[in-house]
Amino acid sequence: MPRSKTELDKHKPSGKPADLTLRLAAELVDRIDAWASAHDVGARADAVRRLVELGLDVKVRHAASARQRDRAATLAGRQIDQMADASATTQDRADRKQRLTEGPSMVRAERRDRSKKLEAK
């Protein structure tokens, strides 16, 4: 449950370390311990601290731009055209290309690069 702003204000850094209690699944603790031994970190608390710092420093990768998506679609279309069955009719080739570029129907709803308005058409 999200905390209120006043609740978070109580936990602002005061210059001294804060105690934090954390419950983790056993599998995650095992992964932390493995990471700690691989990176020569002694105490589990130090490993957790370093992992949190690393996670906070990671830059979030932004989604592909419209230009990148258009370029990928163009390249995919060209490749599909090259691999198309020459004996098929033009309409069959177009239908196959559309099915390939749209993806399976069960996956279409999950695609993040398409708005829901496009899917309704």
Helices and strands as residue ranges (DSSP letters): H 5-9, H 26-38, H 44-57, H 66-83, H 90-102, H 105-108, H 116-120
